[in-house]
Amino acid sequence: MKYTSIVFIASSILLLSLSTKKEQPKIYHKGWIDFNKNGIMDVYENPKSTIDARVANLVSLMNVEEKTCQMATLYGFSRVLADELPTENWKNEIWKDGIANIDEHLNTIWNQPKTQTPYSFPYSTHAEAINKVQKWFIEETRMGIPVDFTNEGVHGLCHKKATPLPAPIGIGSTWNKDLVYKAGTIVGREAKALGYTNIYAPILDVARDPRWGRVLECYGEEPFHIAEMGKQMTLGLQSQNVASTLKHFAVYSIPKGARDGDARTDPHVAPREMHQLHLYPFKRVIEEASPMGVMSSYNDYDGVPITASHYFLTELLREKYGFDGYVVSDSEAVEYVFEKHHVAEDYKEGVRQVVEAGLNVRTTFRTPESFIEPLRALIQEGKIAMKTIDLRVSEVLKVKFQLGLFDQPYVENPKASDALVHTKADEEFSKQINRESLVLLKNENNTLPLDISKLKNILVTGPLADEVNFTYSRYGPAENPSTSVYQGIKKYAAGKATVTYQKGCDVVDANWPESEIISMPLSEDEEASIAAAVEKAKQSDVIIAVVGEDDKRVGETMSRTSLGLPGRQFELVQALYATGKPVILVLINGQPLTINWENKFIPAILEAWFPSTAAGEVIAETLFGEYNPGGKLTVTFPKSVGQIPLNFPFKPGSQAGQPSSGPNGSGNTRVLGALYPFGYGLSYTSFEYSNIIVHQKSKQSQGEIKVSCVIKNTGSVAGDEVVQLYIKDKVSSVTTYESQLRGFERIHLKPGESKKVNFTLEPDDLAILDKNMNFTVEPGAFEINIGASSVDIRLKEEFEIIN
């Protein structure tokens, strides 16, 4: 009897289960998905309808709860979201009505143990997990609106074991547009394979103050160069059908005095300079690459927070530049309207201001309801019009339709992800972009490359010689194997020379950063550590000192007071030099350094920036001549922080000296000139410039100017040259820049080989902001300068713009 009862109950449960399954609507049809589960194909579900029609239809069907949920980010596991996969409790969370995007979900972030998850790797496991999350939003919410999965990507995709890239300052130093486009395609392909549909890259900030901690995350200080690099990264990313979200809009990279962290406000930039320098890369990339996203910054400009500025987010971004994607806020940008800028009486008023200004999605490390609930209250109180909400939501949904999320919301073949992410070819590319980022700053008497056959004992020393923390980034891949410079040299020299290691000193001393302004004697331990390195140096044929900055000295909220080698590294370098043995400096750093003594006395200096995990291998190859460095600086190296600001481009006379004679002659009271200028970089070979031709020396203002020249490798080894074209507007209605970069090409030449390099100057390349703040091409004479840096000009010619 008991057995019969069990069978009956089990049968009843089975029948109930089958009955329940039959009652569930079938939403997946051939060619379309019934997202709102009403059994008919609504316009927004019809792939044959236009995107505008689909967006309008969807918005018309949504309620206030659903609309407001499309205006907030849910930060992924474990930043805000406590669950790796959907749970029953999600039906009780605010995202039961949907969500705009989920950021960094299950990616595993370097140096943040709480984000470790078994769902990040293997790659197919992550793709399957993302599909499960997406499936929940499609099947368990009323309207079934898919999620836009966002992630960081400036150092390579921010995901466990994705393909690593060097820091953006290194990427910029390649000056290789094709290489940057390829980098974008790799990041985009990996993102798509893993289920991410929107990548926060590139960074288009113009790094004008080298003390600022995020210089390493910028391509450089010059707006044309940044625009060219950013355009290629954006095009590469979006070629893989993922969105590129530019950051940080706008005027973010020049906080007063480079003070960052709790400051994060008060950029002192005049309006003309703002448009010509800081907004130029955004304008160019938006107009020429059509990115689908922009991140608004948390600073103010002239007293108005950017994220609460209708001028920046609507008038400039959308109406003038033509941006038609959606705007996310940088972390705390919304909160700062009230908490830091104090232009709102409370947080709720700050929410109203940013929505009215043009912000689409609040993104920060707080729960989504902390934004959605006050937003709903504002709507209920009649303080934000539903028309405004509909517009903001429409802009978000338009991107989701453009990405194909309503037609193919899932990773189609998760298993294929294992073969699509970090391939052998990607690994080789990673090494190549690291190679091309290296800049040779000094090479007295051809100290480099080293001849391994003539060396018996090599000392590798310095606090960064056997360190790899700088090869990882919070904004890049985690847990890839990494090779230190010492290990790379040791492997290269195996069986040919003995390589020893001695640390010499730490990156900083116990009193740093106070020790940068108050000289303090070395401790006994510091003296002993340097002495140990000196003793090994005396027994070596050559000394390779790896010095600079590590991940705790450079980055967001880590601006510096001085730009010298931190800690006791300068004392170490001086002690090594005093041995009389040849010393080679390898610099690991995220910003220009004031290495005046080092430049004067050390025979060879190689700038490596913050390379990625192939650091040791590519640096060893370069030091021993397997690779000929060809990178160029994208930031000016000052001799002293007292010279700052000292950048390219600059206004006439702004970097001039002091009169030594005449009625105002006063002699010299300050240091002048750059340590290394913008565009500078040496090679193991030499190049000859010749045969400049301006193909039409007079042109109407809207015509193109064709320019060409010939470059020849006059040395004995193959090498890369970055050919740079600068223009000078000889007379203009307002003061403009002394010289402006308007073209560059990185070319590879074998010994004795020549190549013709072609440039095309567009009307916009000649435009200035006139007295009425309109971009105008004025008639008159222009000078063309072509050379190996902004000061090493080899060829000159002129042309004229006529009415």
C-alpha positions in Angstrom: 0.0 0.0 0.0 2.9 2.4 0.9 4.6 1.5 -2.4 1.4 2.2 -4.4 1.1 5.6 -2.7 4.7 6.5 -3.6 4.2 5.5 -7.2 1.0 7.5 -7.4 2.6 10.6 -5.9 5.6 10.3 -8.2 3.4 9.9 -11.2 1.4 13.0 -10.1 4.6 15.0 -9.8 5.7 13.8 -13.3 2.3 14.7 -14.8 2.4 18.1 -13.1 5.9 18.7 -14.4 5.0 17.8 -17.9 1.8 20.0 -17.6 3.9 22.9 -16.4 6.4 22.5 -19.3 3.5 22.5 -21.8 2.2 25.7 -20.3 5.5 27.5 -20.7 5.4 29.6 -23.9 7.7 28.6 -26.7 9.7 31.7 -27.3 12.4 30.5 -29.7 11.1 30.4 -33.2 12.9 30.1 -36.5 14.3 33.5 -37.3 12.9 35.3 -34.2 12.5 35.2 -30.5 9.2 36.0 -28.6 10.9 38.1 -25.9 7.7 39.2 -24.3 6.2 35.8 -24.5 2.8 36.9 -25.9 2.7 34.4 -28.8 3.0 37.0 -31.6 5.8 38.6 -33.4 5.9 42.2 -32.2 7.8 44.8 -34.2 10.8 44.8 -31.9 11.0 41.0 -32.3 11.0 41.2 -36.1 14.6 41.1 -37.5 13.2 42.5 -40.8 12.0 45.8 -39.2 14.3 48.8 -39.0 16.2 49.4 -35.8 14.4 52.7 -35.2 11.0 51.0 -35.6 12.0 48.1 -33.2 13.3 50.5 -30.6 10.1 52.7 -30.8 7.9 49.6 -30.5 9.8 48.2 -27.5 9.8 51.5 -25.6 6.0 51.8 -26.2 5.5 48.4 -24.6 7.7 49.0 -21.5 6.5 50.2 -18.1 8.4 52.6 -15.9 10.1 49.9 -13.9 11.5 48.3 -17.0 12.6 51.6 -18.5 14.5 52.7 -15.4 16.2 49.3 -15.2 17.7 50.0 -18.6 19.4 53.0 -17.1 21.7 51.3 -14.6 24.6 48.9 -14.5 24.7 45.8 -12.4 28.4 45.2 -11.5 29.2 41.5 -11.9 30.5 39.0 -9.5 31.8 39.8 -6.9 31.9 43.6 -7.0 28.1 44.0 -6.5 26.5 40.8 -7.8 26.9 38.1 -5.1 25.9 35.3 -7.4 27.9 33.7 -10.2 24.8 32.3 -11.8 21.0 33.1 -11.6 19.2 32.0 -8.4 15.6 31.9 -7.3 16.1 35.1 -5.4 16.7 37.1 -8.6 13.0 37.2 -9.0 13.0 39.4 -5.8 15.8 41.7 -7.0 15.4 45.0 -8.9 16.7 43.4 -12.1 13.6 41.2 -12.3 12.5 44.0 -14.7 15.8 43.8 -16.7 19.1 45.7 -16.6 21.1 47.8 -19.0 24.4 46.0 -18.7 26.4 43.7 -16.4 30.0 44.8 -16.0 33.0 42.5 -15.6 31.0 39.4 -14.8 33.0 36.3 -14.0 36.2 37.7 -15.6 38.7 37.3 -12.6 40.5 40.6 -12.0 44.2 40.6 -11.4 45.2 41.2 -7.8 41.6 41.0 -6.6 41.2 37.6 -5.0 37.4 38.0 -4.4 36.8 38.0 -8.1 38.3 34.6 -8.6 35.8 32.2 -10.1 35.8 28.8 -11.7 33.5 30.2 -14.4 36.2 32.4 -16.0 38.4 29.6 -17.4 38.3 27.5 -19.5 36.9 30.1 -21.9 34.0 27.8 -22.9 32.9 27.6 -19.3 32.7 31.3 -19.2 30.7 31.5 -22.4 28.3 28.9 -21.1 27.9 30.8 -17.8 27.2 34.1 -19.7 24.6 32.3 -21.8 22.9 31.1 -18.6 22.7 34.7 -17.2 21.5 36.0 -20.5 18.9 33.2 -20.7 17.5 34.2 -17.3 17.0 37.8 -18.4 15.3 36.7 -21.7 13.1 34.0 -20.2 12.4 35.3 -16.7 11.7 39.0 -17.2 8.5 40.3 -18.8 10.0 42.0 -21.8 13.0 39.6 -22.2 15.4 42.5 -23.0 18.9 41.0 -23.4 21.8 42.3 -21.3 24.8 44.1 -22.7 27.8 42.4 -21.1 30.6 45.0 -20.6 34.2 44.7 -19.7 37.5 46.6 -19.6 40.1 46.2 -22.5 42.9 48.8 -22.5 45.7 46.4 -21.7 44.0 43.5 -23.5 40.7 42.0 -22.5 40.2 42.1 -18.7 39.7 38.4 -18.4 41.6 35.4 -17.0 44.3 34.3 -19.5 43.2 36.6 -22.3 45.8 37.9 -24.7 48.0 40.5 -22.8 48.9 43.9 -24.2 51.4 46.5 -22.9 50.1 49.6 -21.2 48.5 52.1 -23.6 51.5 54.4 -23.3 53.6 51.5 -24.7 50.9 50.8 -27.4 51.1 54.5 -28.3 54.9 54.4 -28.6 54.6 51.9 -31.4 53.2 54.6 -33.7 51.9 51.6 -35.7 48.3 52.1 -36.8 48.0 48.6 -38.4 49.3 47.0 -35.2 46.8 48.9 -33.1 43.9 47.9 -35.4 45.0 44.3 -35.0 45.1 44.7 -31.2 41.5 45.9 -31.3 40.4 43.0 -33.4 42.0 40.5 -31.0 40.4 42.2 -27.9 37.0 42.3 -29.8 37.3 38.6 -31.0 38.1 37.4 -27.5 35.3 39.5 -26.0 32.7 38.2 -28.4 33.8 34.6 -27.9 33.5 34.9 -24.1 30.1 36.6 -24.3 31.1 40.3 -23.7 29.5 42.7 -26.1 30.8 46.1 -25.0 34.4 47.0 -24.2 35.5 50.0 -22.3 38.4 51.1 -24.6 40.2 53.0 -25.9 41.3 55.7 -23.5 41.5 59.0 -25.4 42.7 61.2 -22.6 45.5 63.6 -23.5 48.2 63.2 -20.9 49.7 66.7 -20.5 51.0 66.5 -16.9 53.6 63.7 -16.4 53.0 63.7 -12.6 49.5 62.4 -13.2 49.2 58.7 -12.2 47.3 57.5 -15.3 49.8 58.7 -17.9 50.5 55.0 -18.5 46.9 54.4 -19.5 47.0 57.1 -22.2 48.5 56.9 -25.7 50.4 60.1 -25.1 50.2 63.9 -24.9 49.5 64.8 -28.6 45.9 64.9 -29.8 46.4 63.9 -33.5 48.5 60.9 -32.5 45.9 59.9 -29.9 43.1 60.3 -32.4 44.9 58.1 -34.9 45.6 55.3 -32.4 42.2 55.5 -30.8 40.5 55.4 -34.2 42.3 52.2 -35.1 41.5 50.5 -31.8 37.9 51.5 -32.1 37.6 50.2 -35.6 39.3 47.0 -34.7 37.1 46.3 -31.7 33.8 47.1 -33.5 34.9 45.0 -36.5 34.1 42.0 -34.2 30.6 43.2 -33.6 31.3 44.4 -30.1 30.8 48.0 -28.9 33.7 50.3 -28.2 33.2 52.7 -25.3 35.6 55.7 -25.3 36.8 57.1 -22.1 37.0 59.5 -20.2 34.9 62.3 -21.7 36.0 65.0 -21.1 39.0 67.1 -19.9 39.7 64.3 -17.4 43.5 64.0 -17.7 44.7 67.3 -16.3 43.5 67.8 -12.7 45.1 70.9 -11.2 48.7 70.2 -10.2 48.2 66.6 -11.3 46.5 65.9 -8.0 44.3 62.8 -8.2 42.5 60.6 -5.8 40.3 62.6 -3.5 40.7 65.8 -5.6 39.6 64.6 -9.1 38.4 68.1 -10.0 39.3 71.5 -11.3 41.1 71.1 -14.7 42.6 74.5 -15.6 42.2 74.5 -19.4 41.1 77.5 -21.5 38.1 76.8 -23.9 40.2 77.0 -27.1 42.8 74.6 -25.7 40.1 72.3 -24.5 38.7 72.0 -28.0 42.0 71.8 -29.8 43.7 69.4 -27.5 41.4 67.5 -25.1 38.3 67.2 -27.2 40.0 66.7 -30.5 40.6 62.9 -30.2 36.9 62.3 -29.1 35.6 64.4 -32.0 37.8 62.6 -34.6 37.1 59.1 -33.3 33.4 59.7 -33.0 33.1 61.2 -36.5 35.4 58.6 -38.2 34.9 55.4 -36.3 31.3 55.6 -34.9 31.9 54.1 -31.4 28.8 52.8 -29.8 29.7 54.0 -26.3 31.2 56.9 -24.3 32.1 57.0 -20.6 31.5 60.4 -18.9 34.2 61.5 -16.5 33.8 62.4 -12.8 35.6 65.8 -13.0 34.1 69.2 -13.6 35.0 71.8 -16.2 34.7 75.5 -15.3 32.6 74.7 -12.3 30.1 72.3 -14.0 30.5 68.5 -13.5 30.9 66.9 -16.9 28.3 64.1 -16.1 25.7 66.8 -15.2 26.6 69.0 -18.2 24.0 69.2 -21.0 26.7 71.1 -23.0 29.1 68.2 -22.9 26.8 65.2 -23.0 24.2 66.5 -25.4 25.2 69.7 -27.3 28.8 68.6 -28.0 28.7 64.8 -27.9 25.4 64.2 -29.8 24.5 67.4 -31.6 27.9 68.5 -32.7 30.0 65.3 -33.0 27.1 63.0 -34.1 27.5 60.4 -31.4 24.5 58.0 -31.4 25.4 55.4 -28.9 24.9 55.4 -25.1 26.7 57.2 -22.4 27.8 55.4 -19.2 29.1 57.2 -16.1 32.6 56.6 -14.8 32.6 55.3 -11.2 31.1 57.8 -8.7 30.6 60.5 -11.4 26.9 60.7 -10.5 27.5 60.6 -6.8 30.1 63.3 -7.0 27.6 65.8 -8.4 26.3 65.9 -4.8 29.1 64.5 -2.7 32.2 66.3 -4.2 31.1 69.1 -6.5 28.2 70.2 -4.3 26.1 71.5 -7.1 23.1 69.4 -6.0 21.4 69.7 -2.6 21.2 66.0 -2.3 22.0 62.8 -4.3 18.5 62.6 -5.7 18.8 66.0 -7.3 22.2 64.9 -8.7 20.4 62.0 -10.4 17.9 64.4 -11.9 20.7 66.6 -13.2 22.7 63.8 -14.9 19.6 62.3 -16.6 18.6 65.8 -17.9 22.2 66.4 -19.1 22.2 63.3 -21.3 23.5 60.4 -19.2 22.0 57.0 -20.2 23.4 54.5 -17.7 24.8 55.0 -14.2 27.8 52.7 -13.7 29.6 52.3 -10.4 30.4 49.8 -7.7 27.0 50.3 -6.0 23.8 48.4 -6.2 21.6 49.4 -9.3 18.7 50.2 -7.0 20.7 53.0 -5.5 20.2 54.8 -8.8 17.0 53.3 -10.1 14.9 54.0 -6.9 15.6 57.8 -6.8 15.1 57.9 -10.5 11.6 56.3 -10.2 10.8 58.7 -7.4 11.8 61.7 -9.6 9.5 60.4 -12.4 6.7 59.9 -9.9 7.1 63.4 -8.6 7.0 64.9 -12.1 10.6 66.2 -11.9 11.8 64.2 -14.9 9.5 64.0 -18.0 8.7 60.5 -19.4 9.8 61.9 -22.8 13.3 62.3 -21.4 13.3 58.8 -20.0 12.1 57.4 -23.3 14.9 59.1 -25.1 17.6 57.9 -22.8 16.2 54.3 -22.9 15.9 54.4 -26.6 19.6 55.3 -27.0 20.5 52.2 -24.9 18.2 49.9 -26.7 19.4 51.1 -30.1 22.9 49.9 -29.3 21.6 46.5 -28.2 19.8 46.2 -31.5 22.9 47.3 -33.4 24.9 44.6 -31.6 22.4 42.0 -32.7 21.4 41.1 -29.1 17.7 40.8 -30.1 18.5 38.4 -33.0 21.4 36.3 -31.5 21.6 37.0 -27.8 23.7 34.0 -26.9 27.3 32.9 -27.6 26.4 30.7 -30.5 29.1 28.0 -29.9 30.6 28.2 -26.5 32.9 25.3 -27.1 34.5 27.2 -29.9 35.7 29.9 -27.4 38.6 27.6 -26.3 40.1 27.9 -29.8 39.3 31.6 -30.2 40.9 33.2 -27.1 44.7 33.6 -26.7 45.8 31.6 -29.6 49.5 30.9 -30.5 49.2 33.6 -33.1 47.8 36.0 -30.5 50.8 35.2 -28.2 53.2 36.1 -31.0 51.3 39.3 -31.7 51.6 40.1 -28.0 55.3 39.8 -28.2 55.5 41.9 -31.3 53.5 44.8 -29.9 55.7 44.7 -26.9 58.8 44.8 -29.1 57.5 47.8 -31.1 56.7 49.7 -27.9 60.3 49.8 -26.8 62.1 53.2 -27.2 65.9 53.5 -27.3 66.7 56.8 -25.4 70.5 56.7 -25.5 73.1 54.6 -27.1 76.5 56.2 -26.7 79.3 54.7 -28.8 76.9 51.9 -30.0 76.9 50.3 -26.5 73.9 48.4 -27.7 73.3 45.8 -29.0 75.5 43.7 -26.7 77.6 41.0 -28.3 77.0 37.9 -26.2 80.1 36.2 -27.6 82.3 38.9 -25.9 80.7 38.6 -22.5 81.4 36.1 -19.8 79.6 37.5 -16.7 76.5 39.7 -16.8 74.9 41.3 -13.8 71.2 42.0 -13.8 70.3 44.2 -10.9 67.7 46.7 -9.7 64.4 46.4 -7.8 62.4 45.6 -11.0 64.9 43.1 -12.5 63.2 40.0 -11.2 59.7 41.5 -10.7 56.6 41.0 -12.9 53.9 43.0 -11.1 54.1 45.7 -13.8 53.3 43.2 -16.5 49.7 42.9 -15.2 46.9 45.4 -14.9 43.6 45.8 -13.2 42.4 46.7 -16.7 44.0 43.7 -18.5 44.2 39.9 -18.4 44.9 38.0 -15.2 47.1 34.9 -14.5 49.1 34.6 -17.7 52.6 33.3 -17.0 55.1 36.2 -17.0 58.8 36.4 -17.5 61.0 38.9 -15.6 63.8 40.8 -17.3 66.4 38.8 -15.3 64.8 35.5 -16.3 64.6 36.6 -19.9 68.2 37.5 -20.0 69.2 34.4 -18.2 67.4 32.2 -20.7 68.8 34.1 -23.7 72.4 33.8 -22.4 72.1 30.2 -21.3 75.2 28.3 -22.4 76.9 31.5 -23.6 77.5 33.6 -20.5 76.9 33.5 -16.7 74.1 35.7 -15.6 73.8 36.7 -11.9 71.2 38.7 -10.1 71.3 41.1 -7.1 68.3 43.3 -6.2 70.3 46.3 -5.0 67.4 48.1 -3.4 63.7 48.2 -3.2 61.5 50.3 -5.5 61.0 52.9 -2.6 62.5 53.5 0.8 60.7 53.4 4.1 60.3 57.2 4.1 59.0 57.6 0.5 57.4 59.8 -0.8 58.6 62.3 1.9 62.2 61.3 0.9 61.6 63.0 -2.4 61.5 66.4 -0.8 63.7 65.8 2.3 67.1 64.0 1.9 67.6 61.2 4.4 70.6 59.1 4.9 70.6 55.4 3.8 69.9 52.9 6.4 72.4 50.1 7.2 70.3 47.6 5.3 70.1 49.9 2.2 73.8 50.5 2.3 74.5 46.7 2.5 72.0 45.9 -0.3 73.7 48.4 -2.6 77.1 47.3 -1.6 76.2 43.7 -2.5 75.1 44.8 -6.0 78.4 46.7 -6.4 80.5 43.7 -5.4 78.8 41.6 -8.0 79.1 44.4 -10.5 82.9 44.5 -10.1 83.0 40.8 -11.1 80.9 41.4 -14.3 81.6 42.5 -17.8 78.4 44.5 -18.1 75.7 45.7 -15.7 72.0 45.7 -16.7 70.1 47.8 -14.2 66.3 47.5 -14.3 64.9 50.5 -12.5 61.8 52.8 -12.4 58.3 52.4 -11.1 56.1 49.5 -10.1 52.3 49.0 -10.0 52.1 50.7 -6.6 53.7 53.9 -7.8 51.7 54.4 -11.0 48.0 54.3 -11.9 44.6 55.8 -10.9 44.8 58.0 -7.7 48.6 57.6 -7.7 50.0 61.0 -8.9 53.6 61.8 -8.0 55.3 64.9 -6.6 58.7 64.2 -8.1 59.6 62.4 -11.4 63.0 61.1 -10.4 63.8 57.4 -9.8 61.9 56.7 -6.5 63.5 55.4 -3.4 67.2 54.6 -3.4 67.4 53.7 -7.0 69.4 56.7 -8.0 72.0 55.9 -5.4 72.1 52.4 -6.7 72.7 53.6 -10.3 75.4 56.0 -9.2 77.2 53.3 -7.2 77.1 50.9 -10.2 78.5 53.6 -12.5 81.3 54.3 -10.1 82.6 50.7 -10.6 83.8 51.7 -14.1 81.9 48.9 -15.7 79.5 49.6 -18.6 76.0 50.2 -17.2 72.8 49.8 -19.3 69.5 51.1 -17.9 66.2 49.4 -18.6 63.4 51.7 -17.5 60.1 50.3 -16.3 57.8 53.3 -15.7 54.4 54.6 -16.5 55.3 58.3 -17.0 58.3 60.4 -18.1 61.1 60.5 -15.6 63.6 63.3 -14.9 66.7 61.2 -15.4 69.2 64.0 -16.1 72.2 62.5 -14.4 71.5 59.1 -15.8 71.2 60.5 -19.3 74.5 62.3 -19.0 76.6 59.5 -17.6 75.0 56.1 -18.4 75.9 55.1 -21.9 72.7 53.2 -22.9 69.1 53.6 -21.8 66.1 51.5 -23.1 62.6 52.7 -22.3 60.2 49.7 -21.8 57.2 51.5 -20.2 54.9 48.9 -18.6 55.3 45.9 -20.9 53.1 42.8 -20.6 54.0 39.3 -19.8 56.6 38.8 -22.5 58.7 41.6 -20.9 61.8 39.6 -20.2 61.9 37.8 -23.5 61.5 40.9 -25.7 63.8 43.1 -23.7 66.5 40.4 -23.8 66.1 40.1 -27.6 66.5 43.9 -27.9 69.5 44.2 -25.7 71.4 41.5 -27.6 70.4 42.7 -31.1 67.8 40.1 -32.1 65.4 43.0 -32.4 66.2 46.6 -33.4 64.0 49.0 -31.3 62.0 51.5 -33.4 59.5 53.0 -31.0 59.2 56.8 -30.4 58.2 58.8 -27.4 54.6 60.1 -27.3 55.3 62.2 -24.3 57.9 64.9 -23.6 60.4 64.1 -20.9 61.1 67.2 -18.9 64.4 67.9 -17.1 62.5 69.0 -14.0 59.0 69.2 -12.6 59.6 72.9 -12.4 59.3 73.0 -16.2 55.8 71.5 -16.2 53.8 72.1 -18.3 56.2 71.2 -21.1 54.5 69.4 -23.9 54.0 69.2 -27.6 52.3 70.9 -29.3 53.0 74.3 -27.8 52.3 78.0 -28.6 55.0 80.3 -30.0 57.4 81.5 -27.4 55.9 79.3 -24.6 59.0 77.2 -24.4 61.5 79.9 -25.3 64.6 80.9 -23.3 65.4 84.2 -21.5 67.1 87.2 -23.1 70.7 87.5 -22.3 71.2 90.9 -23.9 69.2 94.0 -24.7 67.1 96.2 -22.4 65.4 93.2 -20.8 68.5 91.0 -20.7 68.7 89.2 -17.4 70.8 86.1 -17.9 69.6 82.6 -17.3 67.7 81.7 -14.2 66.1 78.4 -15.2 66.7 75.1 -17.0 65.4 75.1 -20.5 64.5 72.5 -23.1 63.3 68.9 -22.9 65.4 66.0 -21.8 63.8 64.0 -24.6 61.3 65.6 -27.0 58.0 64.3 -28.4 58.5 61.8 -31.2 62.1 61.0 -30.2 63.6 57.5 -30.3 66.9 56.0 -31.6 67.7 52.9 -33.6 70.6 50.5 -34.1 70.7 51.7 -37.7 70.4 55.1 -39.5 68.0 56.6 -41.9 68.3 59.2 -44.7 65.4 61.5 -45.7 65.2 62.9 -49.2 63.0 64.0 -52.1 60.1 65.8 -50.4 57.4 66.6 -52.9 54.3 68.7 -52.3 52.2 67.6 -55.3 50.2 70.9 -55.5 51.7 73.9 -53.8 48.5 76.0 -53.9 45.1 74.7 -53.2 41.6 75.8 -52.3 40.7 75.5 -48.6 38.6 72.3 -49.1 41.2 70.5 -51.3 43.6 67.7 -50.2 47.3 68.3 -50.1 49.4 65.3 -51.2 52.9 65.1 -49.8 55.6 62.4 -50.3 59.2 61.8 -49.4 61.8 59.0 -49.6 63.4 57.2 -46.6 66.5 55.1 -46.9 68.1 52.7 -44.4 71.8 53.8 -44.5 72.9 51.5 -41.8 74.0 47.8 -41.7 70.9 46.3 -40.0 67.2 46.2 -40.7 65.1 48.6 -38.7 61.9 50.6 -38.3 61.6 54.3 -38.7 58.6 56.4 -37.7 58.3 59.2 -40.3 56.6 62.2 -38.8 54.9 65.1 -40.7 54.4 68.4 -38.9 52.7 71.6 -40.2 53.1 75.2 -39.2 50.5 77.8 -40.0 52.8 80.8 -40.7 50.2 83.6 -40.1 46.8 83.1 -38.4 44.0 85.2 -37.1 44.5 83.8 -33.6 47.6 82.4 -31.9 48.0 78.7 -32.8 50.6 76.1 -32.2 54.2 76.4 -33.2 54.0 73.1 -35.0 51.4 70.3 -35.2 51.6 66.6 -36.0 49.5 65.8 -39.0 50.8 62.5 -40.2 53.0 59.6 -39.4 53.9 56.2 -40.8 56.0 53.4 -39.2 58.0 51.7 -42.0 60.4 48.7 -42.0 63.6 48.9 -44.1 66.3 46.5 -44.8 69.9 47.8 -45.0 70.2 49.9 -48.2 66.5 49.8 -48.9 64.5 52.9 -49.8 60.8 53.5 -49.5 58.5 56.3 -50.7 56.1 57.5 -47.9 52.9 59.3 -48.9 50.8 61.6 -46.8 47.5 63.3 -47.4 46.5 66.5 -45.6 42.8 66.9 -45.3 41.1 70.3 -44.8 40.5 69.5 -41.1 44.3 69.1 -40.7 44.7 72.8 -41.4 41.8 74.1 -39.5 42.1 76.4 -36.5 39.5 77.7 -34.0 39.0 81.3 -35.2 38.0 84.3 -33.1 34.4 83.1 -33.2 35.4 79.6 -32.0 34.6 78.1 -35.4 36.9 75.6 -37.0 38.1 77.4 -40.1 40.8 76.8 -42.8 42.3 80.3 -43.3 44.1 81.3 -46.5 47.9 81.7 -46.3 51.2 79.9 -46.3 51.9 76.7 -44.4 55.2 75.0 -43.7 55.6 71.3 -43.9 58.3 69.7 -41.7 59.2 66.0 -42.0 61.5 64.3 -39.7 62.4 61.7 -37.0 61.0 63.6 -34.1 59.3 67.0 -33.4 62.8 68.6 -33.2 64.8 66.4 -35.6 63.4 67.8 -38.8 65.1 66.5 -42.0 62.9 68.0 -44.8 61.0 71.2 -45.3 58.6 72.6 -47.9 55.7 75.0 -48.2 52.3 75.3 -49.7 49.6 77.9 -49.8 45.9 77.9 -49.2 44.1 80.3 -51.5 40.6 81.8 -51.3 
